[in-house]
């Protein structure tokens, strides 16, 4: 009996040093006990003493409004302390990470490397660039809301946080207050949680749109449809459609969004003539805009144009639509040096069914299209 009591007492004391997960739903219920803590799932450790030390230091972060005699100089350590905290909150919500690196490559075209983390600015950028340098060696802290971080060790994606933004200290325990958007992003991206996907569409719209328009992620049909439906098809501003039809990396490579055409077919209804007008002007823009011709290679531009005119041309023969946008002959009329036409033929019309027959049939409206463009 005495032996059993001793064992029970030891177990009780030991539990104070481990995660006490009270809820599978609310990350704020994740309480952590004294000193150095472990999680048996991945052997992570949190050191309350160190966290408290840096919480105090971060109270002396200077800003334009506040100065200190002994300011805290932010370093990599400030960021590193946040990653296991985010991971613990995720585990409390049922997160699993066995597909992390595969999904990381599929969505962000980023593979595991020797760095502890990669970060990227994804708001208001012309191209996406992942960086693995020390975040705090550059003056990024002020604009940190525009960045995301991928941590390879803990297999999480997160924002740049100060410690007090993701936890609270209560004597010898910590209460995690990791924002719901971080929980939902990881659960959707790496666990394919559709419930969290719905939450993100309602509460994290900029990030969700950036997956398509900044990162060039086109594989989730439901997400792509949502982005397209929330994109304005304006015939007076065709350049605005660039963001949904192709994505350019900082290394100059381009990823065309050919997955968009089945989505457009679902979206466009017989009364949706505004789509055709905007798509028609987008074709003209790709053919005529000199800057765009320089930015997109001939190969990419010809492939995209072929798919665009092929898509639009089919509606001309659909009784429900009877569209008169005249798509295919626009290449014939505006491709002055025949470079696009030659590229399309060289690639066997990109194996688009009946492309050649549709093109030959389109010759019947050459005169009408010429009249539309002033003869």
Secondary structure, DSSP 4 states (H G I P E B T S, - for coil): -HHHHHHHHHHHHHHTTB-EE--SS-GGGEEE-SSEEEETTTTEEEEHHHHHHHHHHHTT---SS---TT-----HHHHHHHHHHHHHHHHHTT---TTHHHHHHHHH-----SSSEEEEE-SS-SSB--B-S-GGGTT-GGGGGGEEEEETTTTEEE----GGGTEEEETTEEEE---HHHHHHHHHHHH--HHHHHHHHHH-HHHHHHHHHTT-----HHHHHHHHHTS---TT-GGGGHHHHEEEBTTS-EEE-TTHHHHHHHH--TT-HHHHHHHHHHHHHHHH-HHHHHHS-HHHHHHHHHHHHHHHHHGGG-TTT------THHHHHH-TTSHHHHHHHHTGGGG-TTHHHHHHHGGGGHHHHHHHTT-
